[in-house]
Amino acid sequence: MTMQTTLKFLYILSICFWIGSIFFFSFFAAPSIFKVLPRETAGNVVSDIFPKYYLIAYVCGAVAIIATLTLRFMYNHLSGIMFGLRVGILLVMLGLAVYAGTVIRPKAHEARTQMRSVTEESPNYPEIHDKFRSLHRQSAIMNSAVFLLGIAILFLNAYTYKD
């Protein structure tokens, strides 16, 4: 196998693995965890998974970007427009994942911890709950955007594939 083939394989594998992990976690793992376990326990399980979930995004995003840059500069792979589009999409995907994992996730974890320290009847519970819901919504939107951009970049790869 040539170096060029290896780089193309790593590029495709990293994107497929990345969006596959988003798909599996969002549509199968998290819903099942919350269906089977009590809410607080389910929250603990998901909180334990999140650092690993985001690590997958960071590693896969870095591998995809490095493979793309290496292919472009070593093999003049892709036209300037397609190269720019691919790198741009990957940078946005990785940026969203990093922001969701390093900024939103810790804030949501903190809000969830605060919610557990007060009762639902506490005067500040609605404010804390709303904060958590807002952070959760932001995270879900960012993860959805990463997923959709990943699908788009795979479509671009299929569209520009040459025999």
Rosetta constraint file for C-alpha pairs under 8 A:
AtomPair CA 1 CA 5 HARMONIC 6.34 0.50
AtomPair CA 1 CA 6 HARMONIC 6.74 0.50
AtomPair CA 2 CA 6 HARMONIC 6.25 0.50
AtomPair CA 3 CA 7 HARMONIC 6.17 0.50
AtomPair CA 4 CA 8 HARMONIC 6.26 0.50
AtomPair CA 4 CA 71 HARMONIC 6.77 0.50
AtomPair CA 4 CA 75 HARMONIC 7.48 0.50
AtomPair CA 5 CA 9 HARMONIC 6.06 0.50
AtomPair CA 6 CA 10 HARMONIC 6.13 0.50
AtomPair CA 7 CA 11 HARMONIC 6.07 0.50
AtomPair CA 7 CA 67 HARMONIC 5.38 0.50
AtomPair CA 7 CA 68 HARMONIC 7.84 0.50
AtomPair CA 7 CA 70 HARMONIC 7.82 0.50
AtomPair CA 7 CA 71 HARMONIC 6.91 0.50
AtomPair CA 8 CA 12 HARMONIC 6.25 0.50
AtomPair CA 8 CA 67 HARMONIC 7.05 0.50
AtomPair CA 8 CA 68 HARMONIC 7.99 0.50
AtomPair CA 8 CA 71 HARMONIC 7.73 0.50
AtomPair CA 9 CA 13 HARMONIC 5.87 0.50
AtomPair CA 10 CA 14 HARMONIC 5.86 0.50
AtomPair CA 10 CA 63 HARMONIC 7.10 0.50
AtomPair CA 10 CA 64 HARMONIC 7.05 0.50
AtomPair CA 10 CA 67 HARMONIC 6.94 0.50
AtomPair CA 11 CA 15 HARMONIC 6.48 0.50
AtomPair CA 11 CA 63 HARMONIC 6.66 0.50
AtomPair CA 11 CA 64 HARMONIC 4.58 0.50
AtomPair CA 11 CA 65 HARMONIC 7.79 0.50
AtomPair CA 11 CA 67 HARMONIC 5.67 0.50
AtomPair CA 11 CA 68 HARMONIC 6.91 0.50
AtomPair CA 12 CA 16 HARMONIC 6.08 0.50
AtomPair CA 12 CA 64 HARMONIC 7.53 0.50
AtomPair CA 12 CA 154 HARMONIC 7.91 0.50
AtomPair CA 13 CA 17 HARMONIC 5.86 0.50
AtomPair CA 14 CA 18 HARMONIC 5.96 0.50
AtomPair CA 14 CA 60 HARMONIC 4.70 0.50
AtomPair CA 14 CA 61 HARMONIC 7.14 0.50
AtomPair CA 14 CA 63 HARMONIC 6.53 0.50
AtomPair CA 14 CA 64 HARMONIC 5.95 0.50
AtomPair CA 15 CA 19 HARMONIC 6.14 0.50
AtomPair CA 15 CA 60 HARMONIC 6.47 0.50
AtomPair CA 15 CA 61 HARMONIC 7.37 0.50
AtomPair CA 15 CA 64 HARMONIC 6.72 0.50
AtomPair CA 15 CA 150 HARMONIC 6.61 0.50
AtomPair CA 15 CA 154 HARMONIC 7.79 0.50
AtomPair CA 16 CA 20 HARMONIC 5.67 0.50
AtomPair CA 17 CA 21 HARMONIC 6.02 0.50
AtomPair CA 17 CA 60 HARMONIC 7.38 0.50
AtomPair CA 18 CA 22 HARMONIC 6.52 0.50
AtomPair CA 18 CA 56 HARMONIC 6.55 0.50
AtomPair CA 18 CA 57 HARMONIC 5.80 0.50
AtomPair CA 18 CA 60 HARMONIC 5.98 0.50
AtomPair CA 18 CA 61 HARMONIC 7.77 0.50
AtomPair CA 19 CA 23 HARMONIC 6.08 0.50
AtomPair CA 19 CA 146 HARMONIC 7.80 0.50
AtomPair CA 19 CA 147 HARMONIC 5.53 0.50
AtomPair CA 19 CA 150 HARMONIC 6.14 0.50
AtomPair CA 19 CA 151 HARMONIC 7.58 0.50
AtomPair CA 20 CA 24 HARMONIC 6.02 0.50
AtomPair CA 21 CA 25 HARMONIC 5.94 0.50
AtomPair CA 21 CA 53 HARMONIC 7.52 0.50
AtomPair CA 21 CA 56 HARMONIC 7.92 0.50
AtomPair CA 22 CA 26 HARMONIC 5.84 0.50
AtomPair CA 22 CA 143 HARMONIC 7.42 0.50
AtomPair CA 22 CA 147 HARMONIC 6.70 0.50
AtomPair CA 23 CA 27 HARMONIC 5.83 0.50
AtomPair CA 23 CA 28 HARMONIC 7.72 0.50
AtomPair CA 23 CA 147 HARMONIC 7.63 0.50
AtomPair CA 24 CA 28 HARMONIC 5.29 0.50
AtomPair CA 24 CA 29 HARMONIC 6.24 0.50
AtomPair CA 25 CA 29 HARMONIC 4.64 0.50
AtomPair CA 25 CA 30 HARMONIC 5.66 0.50
AtomPair CA 26 CA 30 HARMONIC 5.81 0.50
AtomPair CA 26 CA 31 HARMONIC 7.23 0.50
AtomPair CA 27 CA 31 HARMONIC 6.48 0.50
AtomPair CA 28 CA 32 HARMONIC 6.04 0.50
AtomPair CA 29 CA 33 HARMONIC 6.04 0.50
AtomPair CA 30 CA 34 HARMONIC 6.21 0.50
AtomPair CA 30 CA 46 HARMONIC 6.96 0.50
AtomPair CA 31 CA 35 HARMONIC 6.03 0.50
AtomPair CA 32 CA 36 HARMONIC 6.06 0.50
AtomPair CA 33 CA 37 HARMONIC 5.85 0.50
AtomPair CA 33 CA 42 HARMONIC 5.65 0.50
AtomPair CA 33 CA 45 HARMONIC 7.75 0.50
AtomPair CA 33 CA 46 HARMONIC 7.82 0.50
AtomPair CA 34 CA 38 HARMONIC 6.97 0.50
AtomPair CA 34 CA 39 HARMONIC 6.18 0.50
AtomPair CA 34 CA 42 HARMONIC 5.29 0.50
AtomPair CA 34 CA 43 HARMONIC 7.71 0.50
AtomPair CA 37 CA 41 HARMONIC 6.16 0.50
AtomPair CA 37 CA 42 HARMONIC 5.38 0.50
AtomPair CA 38 CA 42 HARMONIC 5.96 0.50
AtomPair CA 39 CA 43 HARMONIC 6.09 0.50
AtomPair CA 40 CA 44 HARMONIC 6.34 0.50
AtomPair CA 41 CA 45 HARMONIC 6.27 0.50
AtomPair CA 42 CA 46 HARMONIC 6.16 0.50
AtomPair CA 43 CA 47 HARMONIC 5.96 0.50
AtomPair CA 44 CA 48 HARMONIC 6.20 0.50
AtomPair CA 45 CA 49 HARMONIC 6.36 0.50
AtomPair CA 46 CA 50 HARMONIC 6.19 0.50
AtomPair CA 47 CA 51 HARMONIC 7.68 0.50
AtomPair CA 47 CA 109 HARMONIC 7.48 0.50
AtomPair CA 48 CA 52 HARMONIC 7.89 0.50
AtomPair CA 49 CA 53 HARMONIC 6.07 0.50
AtomPair CA 50 CA 54 HARMONIC 6.09 0.50
AtomPair CA 50 CA 101 HARMONIC 7.89 0.50
AtomPair CA 51 CA 55 HARMONIC 6.10 0.50
AtomPair CA 51 CA 101 HARMONIC 7.40 0.50
AtomPair CA 52 CA 56 HARMONIC 6.32 0.50
AtomPair CA 53 CA 57 HARMONIC 6.79 0.50
AtomPair CA 54 CA 58 HARMONIC 6.28 0.50
AtomPair CA 54 CA 97 HARMONIC 6.84 0.50
AtomPair CA 54 CA 98 HARMONIC 7.54 0.50
AtomPair CA 54 CA 101 HARMONIC 5.82 0.50
AtomPair CA 55 CA 59 HARMONIC 6.12 0.50
AtomPair CA 56 CA 60 HARMONIC 5.89 0.50
AtomPair CA 57 CA 61 HARMONIC 5.75 0.50
AtomPair CA 57 CA 94 HARMONIC 7.07 0.50
AtomPair CA 57 CA 97 HARMONIC 6.48 0.50
AtomPair CA 58 CA 62 HARMONIC 6.08 0.50
AtomPair CA 58 CA 94 HARMONIC 6.65 0.50
AtomPair CA 58 CA 97 HARMONIC 7.28 0.50
AtomPair CA 58 CA 98 HARMONIC 6.98 0.50
AtomPair CA 59 CA 63 HARMONIC 6.10 0.50
AtomPair CA 60 CA 64 HARMONIC 6.07 0.50
AtomPair CA 61 CA 65 HARMONIC 6.16 0.50
AtomPair CA 61 CA 90 HARMONIC 6.69 0.50
AtomPair CA 61 CA 91 HARMONIC 7.91 0.50
AtomPair CA 61 CA 93 HARMONIC 7.51 0.50
AtomPair CA 61 CA 94 HARMONIC 5.55 0.50
AtomPair CA 62 CA 66 HARMONIC 6.01 0.50
AtomPair CA 62 CA 94 HARMONIC 7.82 0.50
AtomPair CA 63 CA 67 HARMONIC 5.93 0.50
AtomPair CA 64 CA 68 HARMONIC 6.06 0.50
AtomPair CA 64 CA 90 HARMONIC 7.45 0.50
AtomPair CA 65 CA 69 HARMONIC 6.13 0.50
AtomPair CA 65 CA 87 HARMONIC 6.53 0.50
AtomPair CA 65 CA 90 HARMONIC 6.54 0.50
AtomPair CA 65 CA 91 HARMONIC 7.66 0.50
AtomPair CA 66 CA 70 HARMONIC 5.99 0.50
AtomPair CA 67 CA 71 HARMONIC 6.01 0.50
AtomPair CA 68 CA 72 HARMONIC 6.17 0.50
AtomPair CA 68 CA 83 HARMONIC 7.75 0.50
AtomPair CA 68 CA 86 HARMONIC 7.90 0.50
AtomPair CA 68 CA 87 HARMONIC 7.20 0.50
AtomPair CA 69 CA 73 HARMONIC 6.16 0.50
AtomPair CA 69 CA 87 HARMONIC 7.95 0.50
AtomPair CA 70 CA 74 HARMONIC 5.67 0.50
AtomPair CA 70 CA 75 HARMONIC 7.74 0.50
AtomPair CA 71 CA 75 HARMONIC 5.33 0.50
AtomPair CA 71 CA 76 HARMONIC 6.55 0.50
AtomPair CA 71 CA 77 HARMONIC 5.44 0.50
AtomPair CA 72 CA 76 HARMONIC 4.51 0.50
AtomPair CA 72 CA 77 HARMONIC 4.57 0.50
AtomPair CA 72 CA 78 HARMONIC 6.54 0.50
AtomPair CA 72 CA 83 HARMONIC 7.31 0.50
AtomPair CA 73 CA 77 HARMONIC 7.53 0.50
AtomPair CA 78 CA 82 HARMONIC 5.93 0.50
AtomPair CA 78 CA 83 HARMONIC 5.56 0.50
AtomPair CA 79 CA 83 HARMONIC 5.92 0.50
AtomPair CA 80 CA 84 HARMONIC 6.03 0.50
AtomPair CA 81 CA 85 HARMONIC 6.05 0.50
AtomPair CA 82 CA 86 HARMONIC 5.95 0.50
AtomPair CA 83 CA 87 HARMONIC 6.08 0.50
AtomPair CA 84 CA 88 HARMONIC 5.81 0.50
AtomPair CA 85 CA 89 HARMONIC 6.06 0.50
AtomPair CA 86 CA 90 HARMONIC 6.17 0.50
AtomPair CA 86 CA 153 HARMONIC 6.75 0.50
AtomPair CA 87 CA 91 HARMONIC 6.02 0.50
AtomPair CA 88 CA 92 HARMONIC 6.23 0.50
AtomPair CA 89 CA 93 HARMONIC 6.10 0.50
AtomPair CA 89 CA 149 HARMONIC 6.70 0.50
AtomPair CA 89 CA 153 HARMONIC 7.23 0.50
AtomPair CA 90 CA 94 HARMONIC 6.04 0.50
AtomPair CA 91 CA 95 HARMONIC 5.84 0.50
AtomPair CA 92 CA 96 HARMONIC 6.05 0.50
AtomPair CA 92 CA 146 HARMONIC 7.94 0.50
AtomPair CA 93 CA 97 HARMONIC 6.23 0.50
AtomPair CA 93 CA 145 HARMONIC 7.62 0.50
AtomPair CA 93 CA 146 HARMONIC 4.96 0.50
AtomPair CA 93 CA 149 HARMONIC 6.84 0.50
AtomPair CA 93 CA 150 HARMONIC 7.58 0.50
AtomPair CA 94 CA 98 HARMONIC 6.00 0.50
AtomPair CA 94 CA 146 HARMONIC 7.89 0.50
AtomPair CA 95 CA 99 HARMONIC 6.08 0.50
AtomPair CA 96 CA 100 HARMONIC 5.99 0.50
AtomPair CA 96 CA 142 HARMONIC 5.96 0.50
AtomPair CA 96 CA 143 HARMONIC 7.58 0.50
AtomPair CA 96 CA 146 HARMONIC 6.94 0.50
AtomPair CA 97 CA 101 HARMONIC 5.93 0.50
AtomPair CA 97 CA 142 HARMONIC 7.19 0.50
AtomPair CA 97 CA 143 HARMONIC 7.00 0.50
AtomPair CA 97 CA 146 HARMONIC 7.21 0.50
AtomPair CA 98 CA 102 HARMONIC 5.77 0.50
AtomPair CA 98 CA 103 HARMONIC 7.82 0.50
AtomPair CA 99 CA 103 HARMONIC 5.27 0.50
AtomPair CA 99 CA 104 HARMONIC 6.59 0.50
AtomPair CA 100 CA 104 HARMONIC 4.77 0.50
AtomPair CA 100 CA 105 HARMONIC 5.95 0.50
AtomPair CA 100 CA 139 HARMONIC 5.69 0.50
AtomPair CA 100 CA 142 HARMONIC 6.82 0.50
AtomPair CA 100 CA 143 HARMONIC 7.80 0.50
AtomPair CA 101 CA 105 HARMONIC 5.17 0.50
AtomPair CA 101 CA 106 HARMONIC 7.57 0.50
AtomPair CA 102 CA 106 HARMONIC 6.59 0.50
AtomPair CA 103 CA 107 HARMONIC 6.60 0.50
AtomPair CA 104 CA 108 HARMONIC 6.07 0.50
AtomPair CA 104 CA 135 HARMONIC 6.29 0.50
AtomPair CA 104 CA 138 HARMONIC 7.67 0.50
AtomPair CA 104 CA 139 HARMONIC 6.55 0.50
AtomPair CA 105 CA 109 HARMONIC 6.06 0.50
AtomPair CA 105 CA 135 HARMONIC 7.93 0.50
AtomPair CA 105 CA 139 HARMONIC 7.54 0.50
AtomPair CA 106 CA 110 HARMONIC 6.13 0.50
AtomPair CA 107 CA 111 HARMONIC 6.19 0.50
AtomPair CA 107 CA 135 HARMONIC 7.38 0.50
AtomPair CA 108 CA 112 HARMONIC 6.04 0.50
AtomPair CA 108 CA 131 HARMONIC 7.94 0.50
AtomPair CA 108 CA 132 HARMONIC 5.52 0.50
AtomPair CA 108 CA 135 HARMONIC 5.69 0.50
AtomPair CA 108 CA 136 HARMONIC 6.67 0.50
AtomPair CA 109 CA 113 HARMONIC 6.16 0.50
AtomPair CA 110 CA 114 HARMONIC 6.21 0.50
AtomPair CA 111 CA 115 HARMONIC 6.14 0.50
AtomPair CA 111 CA 128 HARMONIC 6.16 0.50
AtomPair CA 111 CA 129 HARMONIC 7.47 0.50
AtomPair CA 111 CA 131 HARMONIC 6.79 0.50
AtomPair CA 111 CA 132 HARMONIC 5.37 0.50
AtomPair CA 112 CA 116 HARMONIC 6.40 0.50
AtomPair CA 112 CA 129 HARMONIC 7.83 0.50
AtomPair CA 112 CA 132 HARMONIC 6.33 0.50
AtomPair CA 113 CA 117 HARMONIC 6.46 0.50
AtomPair CA 114 CA 118 HARMONIC 6.81 0.50
AtomPair CA 114 CA 128 HARMONIC 6.98 0.50
AtomPair CA 115 CA 119 HARMONIC 7.52 0.50
AtomPair CA 115 CA 125 HARMONIC 6.45 0.50
AtomPair CA 115 CA 128 HARMONIC 6.11 0.50
AtomPair CA 115 CA 129 HARMONIC 6.45 0.50
AtomPair CA 118 CA 122 HARMONIC 6.19 0.50
AtomPair CA 118 CA 125 HARMONIC 6.64 0.50
AtomPair CA 119 CA 125 HARMONIC 6.91 0.50
AtomPair CA 120 CA 125 HARMONIC 5.70 0.50
AtomPair CA 120 CA 126 HARMONIC 7.66 0.50
AtomPair CA 121 CA 125 HARMONIC 6.99 0.50
AtomPair CA 124 CA 128 HARMONIC 6.38 0.50
AtomPair CA 125 CA 129 HARMONIC 5.91 0.50
AtomPair CA 126 CA 130 HARMONIC 5.96 0.50
AtomPair CA 127 CA 131 HARMONIC 6.18 0.50
AtomPair CA 128 CA 132 HARMONIC 6.25 0.50
AtomPair CA 129 CA 133 HARMONIC 6.15 0.50
AtomPair CA 130 CA 134 HARMONIC 6.04 0.50
AtomPair CA 131 CA 135 HARMONIC 6.23 0.50
AtomPair CA 132 CA 136 HARMONIC 6.01 0.50
AtomPair CA 133 CA 137 HARMONIC 6.00 0.50
AtomPair CA 134 CA 138 HARMONIC 6.20 0.50
AtomPair CA 135 CA 139 HARMONIC 6.16 0.50
AtomPair CA 136 CA 140 HARMONIC 6.12 0.50
AtomPair CA 137 CA 141 HARMONIC 6.12 0.50
AtomPair CA 138 CA 142 HARMONIC 6.19 0.50
AtomPair CA 139 CA 143 HARMONIC 6.09 0.50
AtomPair CA 140 CA 144 HARMONIC 5.99 0.50
AtomPair CA 141 CA 145 HARMONIC 6.13 0.50
AtomPair CA 142 CA 146 HARMONIC 6.22 0.50
AtomPair CA 143 CA 147 HARMONIC 6.14 0.50
AtomPair CA 144 CA 148 HARMONIC 6.11 0.50
AtomPair CA 145 CA 149 HARMONIC 5.97 0.50
AtomPair CA 146 CA 150 HARMONIC 6.02 0.50
AtomPair CA 147 CA 151 HARMONIC 6.33 0.50
AtomPair CA 148 CA 152 HARMONIC 6.15 0.50
AtomPair CA 149 CA 153 HARMONIC 6.10 0.50
AtomPair CA 150 CA 154 HARMONIC 6.27 0.50
AtomPair CA 151 CA 155 HARMONIC 6.20 0.50
AtomPair CA 152 CA 156 HARMONIC 6.21 0.50
AtomPair CA 153 CA 157 HARMONIC 6.22 0.50
AtomPair CA 154 CA 158 HARMONIC 6.28 0.50
AtomPair CA 155 CA 159 HARMONIC 5.98 0.50
AtomPair CA 156 CA 160 HARMONIC 6.02 0.50
AtomPair CA 157 CA 161 HARMONIC 5.85 0.50
